[in-house]
Amino acid sequence: MSLETARLSLTPASPAHILTLMEQPERFEQMAGFPADAGLLEMYASEDVSPEWIAALRLAPEPDPWRHGFFIVHRGDRAAIGSAGFKGPPDPNGTVEIAYGIAPRFEGQGYATEAAAALVSFAFDAAAVELVCAHTLPTANASTRVLTKCGFRHVASVVDPDDGPVWRWERGR
């Protein structure tokens, strides 16, 4: 169940593919069926990836878009140029948080906007989702432009337990 945009396919990220990318990147293309841009490996190898998420990934039997997200595959290059997903399934209030990242050499070309818009559509296709939120650094930047283009509005400055001070963005159904 890929999500299709004008230039991208958001392909569900299986736990096995993510772990292979992180631990044996030379095997990723053979296993996934498409290569990964070097910048994608750096995103998953980052210290921003929580050890708890990796531990849960090791126990997961199959892809789960709410927990593992999607590889952003550039249709023209047939290569994974980023990742997009959610920070978990809808909470009891019907809220999900999106996150996305594009490999550096593909930034500034509208791919993050396409991927974020696809995530929003996917979320609102689920009856349980009433609100999609996102957090950005507390300053105008590429992510704030992406979210504005996708219909989000800045609603507050908050302190995220993992990221510190951030701006909260929301888009309702």
N, C-alpha and C positions, 0 to 999 in steps of 0.2 A: 504494500500500500504506500507507494511513493506519492509525494505532493509535487505537482508540476506547476512551474511558472513559465514565463516567456523564455527564459534562458537557462533555467535550473531544474534539476530533479532533486527533491529532498528525499533521500533514501533512508529508511529506518536503519539506525545503527544497532547492529546486534552486539551483545556483550562480547562474543568471541572476536568480532572484528575490531572493536575498540581495544580490547586487551592485546590483540596482535599488533595493532598500530603502536601501542605504548611500549610493548615488550620485545617485539620482533618486527620492526617496521619494514625490514627487507622482504617479509612474507605477506605484507598487507595486500598488495595488488593481486597476487595469486589467489588469496583467500576471498577478497571482497569483489574482485572482478573489475576494479578500476584503481588507478594509482592515487596516492595522496600527495598533495603539494607539501613541500617541506614545512611550510608554515602551519599546516594542520597538526603535524606531529608535535611541533613546539607548543601548540595550545594544550594538547593532552598531557604533555610532559611537564607542564607548568606546575609550580607549587600552589597555584590557585585551585587545582583539582584536589578535592578532599580525600583523605585516606578512607573515610567512611563510605564515600561514594564508590571508590575502587573496590572496597571489601564487598559491598552489596552487589556490584557488577559481577564479581567472581561467583556469586551464588545465583545470579539470574539465569533462568533456563532459556529465555527467548527475548527478542526485542520488545521493548515497552516504550512507545513514543513519549509517555509522560516522564519516564525516568532516564532513558538513554538518548532520546532525541533522534536527530537525523544527520546524516552526512549531506552537505551541500555539494552536489555534483554538477559541475559546469557541463552543459550538454555538448557544447562545441569541442571542448578539450577532453571530455569523458574522464575528468579527474575530480577528486574531492578537494574543494577549495575552502571549505569551512565546515562549521557545525552549527546546528540550531536546535533548540529544544526547550523544554520546560524544567523547572526546578522541582517537579513532582506533579502528581495528579491534582485535580481540583480539590480545594479544601472544603470544609463543610459549608462555607459561605458561597461556594462556586467560583473561587478565585484561583487563577493559575498565574505563575510568573514565567515570562519568556527570557531566554538568553540566546545570544548568537555571536559568532565570530567568523571573520573572513581572513584567510591567509594574507599577509601583508602585500604581496605583489598583485592581489586582486581587489584591494581596498579602493574606495573612491569611484567605483564603477556601477553603483546601484545594486550590487548583489545582496548586501545586508538588508536593504529595503525590500527586495523581492522575497527573501527568506522570511523576514519578520512578518510580512503581509500573509505569507502562506501559513505561518504558525497561528496567526490570529484567526484566519479562516478555519483551520483545523480545530482550534479551540472552540470556536463558536458553533461548529458542527456538532459538538458534544452537548447534549441537553443540560448537563450538570454545570456548564461554565456560564457564568453571568458577567465576569470581569476578568480582563487580562491586564496584568501589571508588569512593569519592568523597572529596574534600577539602573542608574547611570552615575558616573562620577558627577560631583556637584558643580559642574561648569558646562557651558555650551561646548559641544564636541560632535563628532560624527554620529555617535549613538543617539544624541538628543535630536539631531536632524532626521535620522531614520525613524525614530518614534513619532515625531511630529508629522512626517509624511504618511505614516500609517494610521493617523487619526488619534494618537495618544495625546493626553494633556498632562502637563506637570502639575501634581497635586500637593506635594509636600517635600520637605527635606527631612530625612529620617536617618537613624543610625542602624545600619545592618550589622548583625552580630559577627558576620564574617568579613565584611568589606569596609566597615566604618561608615563615615558620613556619605550619604548618597542622596540623589534626587529620586523620588518615586513618581512614576508615570502610570496612568491608567487609561483604559478604554473599555467602556461598557458595551454590552450587547446592543 
